[in-house]
Amino acid sequence: MTATTEPDLLPDFRNMGVILRILVFAHLALFVYSLIGLSSWSNWAQRFSDSVLWLEFSLLPALLLLGLASPLLARLPYNYGAAGVCLLAVSGGSIGRMVVLPVDGGEQVLLAGAMTILAITLSLLGYFRLRQRSLSPRLSEARLAALQSRIRPHFFFNSLNAVLSLIRNEPLKAEQMLEDLADLFRVLMKDNRQLARLDREVDLTKRYLNIEAVRLGPRLRVEWHIDNMPGDAAVPPLMLQPLVENAIYHGIEPALEPAPIQVNIFRIRDQLHLDVRNPLPPVDAVRQHQGNGIALENIRERLLLHFDAEANLTTQAVNGYYQVHIVVPYREIAHDDAIAPFSGR
């Protein structure tokens, strides 16, 4: 089977990870430049400080323009978008240089500065392009791992057995369970490389819980705290359902006394918080239900690919509960259509 090639995407210049990489790369390049042609090592600090002043007033306006234009650039074909990035970077850098710093040497100095900015921009675009291509196989592997780890074989067979037990006495309930199961597997079989709406992820998780409720009965209790949830937020698909599945497997199935799973989703300013808690299992049941961490590592990988340094996943055991807390930047999806992942992560 021939491997599909991911299309080249421009970096999201609003992403903090992208901005930090640009700043680090530009200052390292400047440091190397300040060492070239030195007549004496004692002069390198003065030359570097003089060059930093030029760099800051060239780089910051360019980053501002690129951040404002990033949504528009993302809609363009890669070659046109890259040309736009170069034009904005050179324009912003030249404007900042002319407005703030005196120009000694006239047009030749301006031209040399513009060529330097262009060379740095092209180098950064090449770096981000290579980085995206190196991450694309990991994105495919993460998607395959998701398909393999989300639904365990025994869950599928238990669900079918539950349907068989309901067909004679409760046919309507059995039909609803089959519909939920079909919807769940339909999502699992989709191409899940794009971000999805949060409200769709919550709906999918509730359908999954409907299936598990037939098997676990009153032992399964879920407390939803989603009054402040932004349903239009963009999240990696299949992020919430595997967390709840883990909570059932590790917290509900081995528990001696029923305790609720708690799902808390809310927005604070420009960040989306997602918190899933399950009761800690008895000590003697930990070994029997010890997982391999595939689901959490899979989610961490996809958060990195989509949001870079702006997202994080943390876990902790506190007050008798095991908690998974995810923070991602708030990005809006206006319609039901999924959006492409952010590049340059």
C-alpha positions as CSV (number, residue, x, y, z in Angstrom):
1,M,0.0,0.0,0.0
2,T,1.4,3.4,-1.0
3,A,1.7,5.9,1.8
4,T,-0.2,9.1,1.4
5,T,1.8,12.3,1.5
6,E,0.6,15.1,3.8
7,P,0.1,18.5,2.1
8,D,2.6,21.1,3.1
9,L,1.1,23.6,5.5
10,L,2.4,27.0,6.6
11,P,3.1,27.4,10.4
12,D,0.5,29.2,12.5
13,F,2.3,32.4,13.4
14,R,-0.1,32.9,16.3
15,N,1.1,29.8,18.0
16,M,3.4,30.4,20.9
17,G,5.6,27.4,20.0
18,V,6.1,28.8,16.5
19,I,6.9,32.2,17.8
20,L,9.5,30.9,20.3
21,R,11.2,28.8,17.6
22,I,11.5,31.9,15.3
23,L,12.9,34.0,18.2
24,V,15.5,31.3,19.1
25,F,16.5,30.7,15.5
26,A,16.9,34.4,14.7
27,H,18.9,35.2,17.8
28,L,21.2,32.1,17.2
29,A,21.7,33.2,13.6
30,L,22.5,36.7,14.9
31,F,25.0,35.4,17.4
32,V,26.8,33.4,14.7
33,Y,26.8,36.5,12.5
34,S,28.3,38.7,15.2
35,L,31.3,36.3,15.5
36,I,32.1,36.4,11.8
37,G,34.8,38.8,10.8
38,L,35.8,39.9,14.3
39,S,39.1,41.6,14.5
40,S,39.2,40.9,18.3
41,W,37.2,38.7,20.6
42,S,36.9,41.6,23.0
43,N,34.6,43.4,20.5
44,W,32.0,40.6,20.0
45,A,29.7,41.7,22.9
46,Q,29.5,45.3,21.5
47,R,28.9,44.0,18.0
48,F,26.2,41.5,19.2
49,S,24.4,44.2,21.2
50,D,24.3,46.6,18.2
51,S,23.0,43.8,16.0
52,V,20.3,42.8,18.5
53,L,18.9,46.3,18.4
54,W,18.5,46.0,14.6
55,L,17.1,42.5,14.9
56,E,14.4,43.4,17.4
57,F,13.0,46.3,15.5
58,S,13.0,44.2,12.3
59,L,11.6,41.0,13.8
60,L,8.8,42.2,16.0
61,P,6.9,44.2,13.3
62,A,7.3,41.2,11.0
63,L,5.9,38.8,13.6
64,L,3.0,41.2,14.2
65,L,2.1,41.3,10.5
66,L,2.4,37.5,10.1
67,G,0.3,36.9,13.2
68,L,-2.5,39.1,11.9
69,A,-2.4,37.6,8.4
70,S,-1.9,34.0,9.5
71,P,-5.6,32.9,9.0
72,L,-5.6,34.3,5.5
73,L,-2.2,32.8,4.6
74,A,-3.4,29.4,5.8
75,R,-6.1,29.4,3.1
76,L,-3.7,29.9,0.3
77,P,-1.8,27.2,-1.6
78,Y,1.5,26.6,0.1
79,N,3.7,28.3,-2.6
80,Y,1.5,31.4,-2.7
81,G,1.3,31.5,1.1
82,A,5.1,31.1,1.4
83,A,5.5,34.1,-1.0
84,G,3.1,36.1,1.2
85,V,5.1,35.2,4.3
86,C,8.3,36.4,2.7
87,L,6.7,39.7,1.5
88,L,5.2,40.4,4.9
89,A,8.4,39.5,6.8
90,V,10.5,41.8,4.5
91,S,7.9,44.6,4.7
92,G,7.5,44.5,8.4
93,G,11.2,44.2,9.0
94,S,12.0,47.1,6.7
95,I,9.3,49.3,8.1
96,G,10.5,48.7,11.7
97,R,14.1,49.4,10.6
98,M,13.2,52.7,8.9
99,V,10.8,54.0,11.5
100,V,12.9,53.4,14.7
101,L,16.5,53.3,13.6
102,P,18.4,55.8,11.5
103,V,19.5,54.6,8.1
104,D,23.2,55.0,7.4
105,G,24.2,54.1,3.9
106,G,20.9,54.7,2.2
107,E,19.4,52.2,-0.2
108,Q,22.3,49.8,0.0
109,V,21.8,49.3,3.8
110,L,18.0,48.9,3.4
111,L,18.6,46.3,0.6
112,A,21.1,44.4,2.6
113,G,18.7,44.3,5.6
114,A,15.9,43.2,3.4
115,M,18.0,40.4,1.9
116,T,19.0,39.3,5.4
117,I,15.4,39.1,6.5
118,L,14.5,37.2,3.4
119,A,17.2,34.7,4.0
120,I,16.1,34.1,7.6
121,T,12.5,33.8,6.5
122,L,13.3,31.2,3.8
123,S,15.4,29.2,6.2
124,L,12.6,29.2,8.8
125,L,10.0,28.1,6.2
126,G,12.3,25.3,5.2
127,Y,12.8,24.2,8.8
128,F,9.0,24.3,9.5
129,R,8.3,22.4,6.3
130,L,10.9,19.7,7.2
131,R,9.5,19.5,10.7
132,Q,6.0,19.0,9.5
133,R,7.1,16.2,7.1
134,S,9.0,14.5,9.9
135,L,5.9,14.7,12.2
136,S,3.4,13.5,9.5
137,P,4.4,9.8,9.9
138,R,3.9,10.2,13.7
139,L,0.5,11.7,13.0
140,S,-0.5,8.6,11.0
141,E,0.9,6.3,13.6
142,A,-1.0,8.2,16.3
143,R,-4.2,7.8,14.3
144,L,-3.6,4.0,13.9
145,A,-2.8,3.7,17.6
146,A,-6.1,5.4,18.4
147,L,-8.1,3.0,16.3
148,Q,-6.4,0.1,18.0
149,S,-6.5,1.3,21.6
150,R,-9.9,3.1,21.9
151,I,-12.2,0.1,21.7
152,R,-11.0,-3.1,23.4
153,P,-12.2,-6.4,21.9
154,H,-14.0,-7.4,25.1
155,F,-16.0,-4.2,25.0
156,F,-17.2,-5.0,21.5
157,F,-18.3,-8.5,22.4
158,N,-19.8,-7.4,25.7
159,S,-21.8,-4.8,23.9
160,L,-23.1,-7.4,21.4
161,N,-24.0,-9.8,24.2
162,A,-25.9,-7.0,25.9
163,V,-27.8,-6.3,22.7
164,L,-28.7,-10.0,22.4
165,S,-30.0,-10.0,26.0
166,L,-32.2,-7.0,25.3
167,I,-33.7,-7.9,21.9
168,R,-36.5,-10.1,23.3
169,N,-37.6,-8.1,26.3
170,E,-36.6,-4.5,25.4
171,P,-36.3,-4.3,21.6
172,L,-36.3,-0.5,21.5
173,K,-33.5,-0.3,24.0
174,A,-31.5,-2.9,22.0
175,E,-32.1,-0.9,18.8
176,Q,-30.9,2.3,20.4
177,M,-27.8,0.5,21.7
178,L,-27.0,-0.7,18.2
179,E,-27.3,2.8,16.9
180,D,-24.9,4.1,19.5
181,L,-22.5,1.4,18.8
182,A,-22.7,2.0,15.0
183,D,-22.1,5.8,15.6
184,L,-19.1,5.1,17.8
185,F,-17.4,2.8,15.2
186,R,-18.3,5.2,12.4
187,V,-16.3,7.9,14.1
188,L,-13.4,5.5,14.8
189,M,-13.2,4.5,11.2
190,K,-13.1,8.1,9.9
191,D,-10.0,10.0,8.9
192,N,-9.3,11.8,12.3
193,R,-6.4,14.1,11.2
194,Q,-8.6,17.2,11.5
195,L,-9.8,19.0,14.6
196,A,-13.4,18.5,15.6
197,R,-16.0,20.5,17.5
198,L,-16.1,19.9,21.2
199,D,-19.9,19.4,21.3
200,R,-19.6,16.5,18.9
201,E,-16.9,14.9,21.0
202,V,-19.2,15.2,24.1
203,D,-22.1,13.7,22.2
204,L,-19.9,10.8,21.0
205,T,-18.8,10.2,24.6
206,K,-22.4,10.2,25.9
207,R,-23.3,7.6,23.3
208,Y,-20.4,5.5,24.4
209,L,-21.6,5.8,28.0
210,N,-25.1,4.7,27.0
211,I,-23.5,1.4,25.8
212,E,-21.5,0.9,29.0
213,A,-24.5,1.8,31.2
214,V,-26.3,-1.3,29.9
215,R,-23.3,-3.5,31.0
216,L,-22.5,-1.7,34.3
217,G,-26.0,-0.6,35.4
218,P,-26.2,1.6,38.5
219,R,-22.4,1.2,39.1
220,L,-21.8,3.7,36.3
221,R,-22.5,7.2,37.4
222,V,-21.2,10.2,35.5
223,E,-21.4,13.8,36.7
224,W,-21.2,16.3,33.8
225,H,-20.1,19.9,34.6
226,I,-20.3,21.5,31.1
227,D,-22.6,24.5,31.7
228,N,-19.6,26.8,30.7
229,M,-18.4,24.5,27.9
230,P,-17.8,26.3,24.5
231,G,-19.3,23.8,22.2
232,D,-17.6,25.4,19.1
233,A,-14.1,24.8,20.5
234,A,-11.7,22.9,18.2
235,V,-10.2,19.8,19.8
236,P,-8.4,16.6,18.5
237,P,-11.1,14.0,17.7
238,L,-11.4,11.0,20.0
239,M,-9.9,12.9,22.9
240,L,-12.6,12.8,25.5
241,Q,-14.0,9.3,24.9
242,P,-10.8,7.4,25.6
243,L,-10.3,9.3,28.8
244,V,-13.8,8.3,30.0
245,E,-13.1,4.7,28.8
246,N,-9.9,4.7,30.9
247,A,-11.9,6.1,33.8
248,I,-14.4,3.2,33.6
249,Y,-11.7,0.5,33.1
250,H,-9.4,1.7,35.9
251,G,-11.9,3.4,38.3
252,I,-15.4,1.9,38.0
253,E,-14.9,-1.8,37.0
254,P,-12.5,-2.7,39.9
255,A,-14.2,-0.4,42.5
256,L,-15.9,-2.1,45.5
257,E,-18.2,0.9,46.1
258,P,-19.8,2.8,43.3
259,A,-18.4,6.3,42.9
260,P,-19.0,8.8,40.1
261,I,-16.8,9.8,37.1
262,Q,-16.6,13.6,37.0
263,V,-16.2,15.4,33.6
264,N,-15.6,19.2,33.9
265,I,-15.1,21.3,30.8
266,F,-14.9,25.1,30.8
267,R,-13.2,28.0,29.2
268,I,-11.0,30.6,30.9
269,R,-10.1,33.5,28.6
270,D,-8.3,32.0,25.6
271,Q,-7.8,28.5,27.1
272,L,-10.1,25.5,27.1
273,H,-9.8,23.2,30.2
274,L,-11.0,19.6,30.2
275,D,-10.9,17.6,33.4
276,V,-11.8,13.9,33.9
277,R,-11.7,12.3,37.3
278,N,-12.4,8.7,38.3
279,P,-12.2,7.0,41.8
280,L,-8.9,5.3,42.6
281,P,-9.2,1.5,42.5
282,P,-8.4,-0.7,45.5
283,V,-4.7,-1.5,45.9
284,D,-5.2,-5.2,45.2
285,A,-7.0,-4.4,41.9
286,V,-4.3,-2.1,40.5
287,R,-2.2,-4.9,39.1
288,Q,-5.2,-6.5,37.4
289,H,-6.3,-3.3,35.7
290,Q,-2.8,-1.8,35.1
291,G,-2.8,-0.2,31.7
292,N,0.1,0.5,29.3
293,G,-0.6,4.2,28.9
294,I,-1.2,4.0,25.2
295,A,-4.3,6.2,25.3
296,L,-2.7,9.0,27.3
297,E,0.5,9.0,25.2
298,N,-1.6,9.0,22.1
299,I,-3.5,12.1,23.3
300,R,-0.2,13.8,24.3
301,E,1.2,13.2,20.9
302,R,-1.8,14.6,19.1
303,L,-1.9,17.7,21.4
304,L,1.7,18.3,20.5
305,L,1.1,17.9,16.8
306,H,-1.9,20.2,16.8
307,F,-1.0,22.9,19.4
308,D,2.7,22.5,20.2
309,A,3.7,24.3,23.4
310,E,0.2,25.9,23.9
311,A,-1.3,22.6,25.1
312,N,-0.5,20.3,27.9
313,L,-1.8,17.1,29.7
314,T,-1.2,16.5,33.3
315,T,-2.2,13.6,35.6
316,Q,-2.4,13.3,39.4
317,A,-3.9,11.2,42.2
318,V,-5.6,13.4,44.8
319,N,-8.3,13.0,47.4
320,G,-9.2,9.5,46.3
321,Y,-9.5,10.4,42.7
322,Y,-7.3,10.0,39.6
323,Q,-7.4,13.2,37.5
324,V,-6.5,13.9,33.9
325,H,-6.4,17.6,33.1
326,I,-5.9,19.0,29.6
327,V,-5.4,22.6,28.6
328,V,-5.6,23.7,24.9
329,P,-5.8,27.1,23.3
330,Y,-9.4,28.1,22.4
331,R,-10.0,28.0,18.7
332,E,-13.4,28.3,17.2
333,I,-15.1,26.1,14.6
334,A,-18.1,28.0,13.4
335,H,-19.8,25.1,11.7
336,D,-19.8,21.3,12.0
337,D,-17.0,21.0,9.4
338,A,-13.7,19.9,10.9
339,I,-10.7,22.1,10.4
340,A,-7.1,21.2,9.4
341,P,-4.5,20.8,12.2
342,F,-2.2,23.8,12.9
343,S,1.1,23.4,11.2
344,G,4.6,24.2,12.5
345,R,3.9,22.8,15.8
